[in-house]
Amino acid sequence: MATYLPFLCIAIALSWQAFASAYRQHDALSRGELATAAIGSSIFLGAMAMLFIDGSLLVGALLFAGGMAIALLANRWLMSRWSLLAAATSFGSYLIGAAH
């Protein structure tokens, strides 16, 4: 299972912007923005939980820090819906790989 943990790191990095967008804006969000934030939040929180459930505390913390570093360094390029689709694909790849 540990070989699939980097997929969770990628999912965290790619879903961070959608997760944080709901908490950064002070005005009302549209339905599309709310849907994006809900999907991003579930991917981000699910990937974070799986990191610490399936990996050790040290491995989980290192991969989480790596995912957040990627998310914060590539802030400008990760704001599209394509990155959220890639995050969902990465999270799904982890789930399929870990099940086998």
N, C-alpha and C positions, 0 to 999 in steps of 0.2 A: 504494500500500500504506500510505502514511503516514496516510491518512485513516481507516484502521481501527485505528490504534494505541490510541486512547482506549478501545476495547473491552477491550484488555488491561489498561489501568489499572483499569477497573471490575472485571475478573475478579480482579485482585490484591487489590483492596479487599474484595471479597465472599468470597474464599476464605482470607483471612489467619487468621481465627478457627479454622477447621477445621484449617489447617496447624499453627498454634501450639498447639492443644489437646493434641496428642500429646506435646509437649515440656514442657508446664506441669504436667501431673498426675504425681504421684509414686506413685499407687496403680495397680492394674491397671485396664485399660480393658476395657469390654465389647466384644463383637463389633461392635455397631452403632457405637460410638464409634471403633473401629479402622477400620471401613469409611469412616466420615465423614472421619477424619483422612487416610486413604489417598487418597480422592478429592480432598479439599481440597489435599493436598500435590502431587498431580499437576497440578491446575489452577494452583496458585500458582507452582510451579517452571516449568511449561511456559509460562505467561504471562510470567514474568520472563525466561526465555530468549528468547522471541520478541520481546520489547521490544528487547533488545540486538542480536538478529540482524537484524531488519528495520528498525530505526531507528538513527540515529547514537548515539554514546555520550551526548551531551548530552541529546538527546530521550528516550532510554531512561532516563537517570537522573532527569530531571524527571518523567516519567510514573510511574516507580516510586515516587519520593518523594510524588507526589500520591496515588497509590493507597494507600500506607502511611499517609499523613496522614488520608485518609478512613477507613481501617480503624481507626486508633487513636482518632479523634474519635467515630466512630459505633460504638464497641465494644459497647455494650449492645444495639443493634438488629440487629447482624449475626451473632448467635449461633444463628440458627435454620437448619434445613435448607433453608428457602426461599431463604436468601441463597446457599447452596451451589448450588442449582438455577439461580439467577440468574447466578451466576459461570460455571457450565458453559454456559449460554445465551450469555453475553457472549463467552466464549472460542470457542464454536462459530460465533458471528456473525463474529468476526475471521477464523477459518479459512476460512469460506465467502466472505467479502468479499475476502480477500487472494488467494484462488485465482482470482478472476475478474479 
